[in-house]
Amino acid sequence: MFDSIKKYFLKLSNLPAVLLLLLLFFVVLNLLAGVFNLKLDLSKDKIYTLSPATVNVLKNVDDVVQIKFVASSNIPKQFMPLKDRVLGLLQEYKKNNSNISIEVLDPDKDQEAEKLVTQQGLPQLQFTEQKSGQLSLSNAYFGIIIQYLDKSEMIPQVLSVEGLEYDVTTAIYRLINKDLPEVSVVGYESSFANQGSSITNLDNVLRKQFLVTYPQLQEADLSKTRLLFIIDDGQKSYSSDEAKIIKDYINNKGNAIVIANGIWVSDSTLSTTPANHNLNEVLKDYGLQIESNLILSNSAELVNFGGGQLSLVLPYRFWVKTNVFNPEKSIFNNINTLTYPWVSSIKITNQSIAEPLVKTTDQSWVQTSEFNLSPETAVDPVPDDTQSFVVSALSQKKDSGSVAVISSRRFVLDQFQSQNDNMNFISNLALSLTNNQLAGIRNKSAGVYILPVFAYPLSEIIKYALIFLLPVLFFTYGIIKVIKR
């Protein structure tokens, strides 16, 4: 019997039947792979597979988590492939835990969906399309709402899938985490929750994922603290006893975020004095030093100068704006730009334990003395003096703790939060330091693969061979079929 089947397939005249059977084989194989959750990810770094960190988080989901992908029916056509990729990624969550439910909502056609997005405050996005030779604006929803019990998280917009796994997984982690890690904040005497506080936004962000306390450093019990926030207020000096408390906490596998300047700037007079917080005494053991300078940059935040009838919006070079992030860190997945008002540079003295997180653009320079902060008298740099400077860094010692440094004390103040992602960065950084698993979530980016370069004339031969190869193959096959008939 098998000999007869073999002879049948070897006959060239039965080629259409062979192709049909092969097609049926692959269709059945594909159906079986879907039913039994079989998948082979051949991409580099397994970008179509959930990270082990995500799988570990999903193991702790013990009740229904509803992931609602809100996508209006009038989204531009170029977003349809993105919609399919987002759905594909979300389905991987459902395959890893049956408590995950996936639902696609269209507020344009579903009144309940429209009610939900209104309650949750999901913003509409504006899209520009060219129709009939004219540009037209349209509003549409394209975001994600995640619900668990009586709590919810929101991803306002999904413009790519590169950092979507990090956003979804951290949102689920925050929702299912019953025992919130404790964060202690020192440096500002008043509670973040008090009215009139200049760091209310930071308090609101931290309270979504942590239990926040505000102890006096010398009286604090840091045994339960998972993260210590040290914020320079521009006036306080830490004594040697306080510095020892901070050192002992970090050396005992504690985690800290230090937000401080190398130069203190007065809010009222814009006068400068060398910073006297003494935090470099703590940081030197971790290969970091906040330098006594101020950075200027051609990539600067726009500031409204003047008042009344005369008002000018100009880039202020002392308010540095940057998007130069460490590409190996997943904490920047949802970050576009960061703003550092009156920022100092960070010197990395031990590269074996410390690394940059954020740098300025290479069109930046420093002032180290005779500071003049007036926007009217800013001096252009000498071209050879421009370079990139580290403004956020992370140090991690083996068998010890971690220290992250942001060298602008105004980085977290309410009045400096506008169109930047400063609070998102703080949230991601704090979460990664208190839960190392989340730091292992990869970007879902296939990357760019560079083809090998061939010398002329071999490069031309290969190019035209590829162009004409398929037509020649089909033409040859057609000629053979005609001759056989």
Summary of the structure (lengths in Angstrom):
residues: 485
radius of gyration: 28.8
end to end distance: 29.9
largest distance: 97.2
contacts: 1361
relative contact order: 0.10
helix: 37%
strand: 26%
